[in-house]
Amino acid sequence: MALVVVLCAVLGLRAWNISEYALTPGNATYVAPLVRIQGLATNPHTDKIMLTDVYLTSLSAWQRLTMEFQSHVEFVPAGDLVEPGVPGDELLPQGFLEMNDSKQAAEVAAFSALGWKVPATPTGAVVTGVVAPSPARKAGLAVADEIVAVNGTPVDSRCSLFALLHPLGPDTSVSLGVKRAHVSPTGVITWGRSTTIALSTGSAPSGIGASGCAGVKGVNRSWIGVSLEDGFSYRLPATVSINTSNIGGPSAGLAMTLTLIDELSRGSITGHRTIAATGTISPNGAVGAVGGVAEKAVAVVNAGAKVFFVPEANVADAKSAQEPGLRIIGVASLRQVLRDLRNMGGAAPVAIAKPR
């Protein structure tokens, strides 16, 4: 009888999912084979710049127990991965949207570093999360949808959307112009033409802070239940595609930027050295912190790289992995990375095609 009880308990643990995830070392992948640039001359050298990723696994209670004493595992509460009120089913599309944004920022940062001016056009307010329940969820708004109008008035940023919704009270009927996003199973995002979505505003929950937008003062009276970012369109001097199938999140930004600069430059910015990098990138070249850096350090060593660029805020995380022979360099900007590479024997970035 005791044996049957134990078996039932174990089977129950296997099926009982908990609100926790495991981060484990993923892969260090050469970026150059993923990149295609059309419209400008590129350098055929085969420099090796790696992006790094981690595996994110939703845990059952049994998996949590069996992984407790494994090395290079970080346990993360589900609440740390999504905003309050945003359901876990948005985690995957959010990751793909972050990767899409990261690729766009990498392209802008790379061309700017090489001397091109990259004009930007604001396009709307992009949905990054939808609270459940909420008016937006009920109306069918989803991650990556771009709101471009409110009751026929154009919207070109999150603040312009807040300015239009702020004066409205609860239970107000609103017509939103929305470019619906299609997120493929592998993470490719495409947007359709603007369509109309009707919803009725709700009462603003307690605890919601100010929008942070100039000209939008006081507490919101109504609420639709979305988090937002500004949408932009950039005019690049070439057509760039980066195949990041099934990879989500923003942490490949720095590695993608360095690869684009390397391919568009006359010399090898790495000095033909194998390097790895992790960190977000902004269009102006700022490098930001990411998660899972200790696990990424393990993947980097497994792939044979000896130099690992990480955001300054993550240096301690990378060193905690205690991987011998790995040089960890903390950085805060693209300019700093390029300077460090030159100090290691890399060439200064000089565009093959003269920037116009």
Helices and strands as residue ranges (DSSP letters): H 2-15, E 17-30, G 32-34, E 35-38, E 49-60, H 61-67, E 74-77, G 78-80, G 88-90, H 91-113, E 120-130, H 135-139, E 146-150, E 153-154, H 158-165, E 173-183, E 189-200, E 202-203, E 222-223, E 226-234, E 239-242, H 253-264, E 275-277, E 280-281, E 287-288, H 293-303, E 307-311, G 312-314, H 315-320, E 327-331, H 334-343
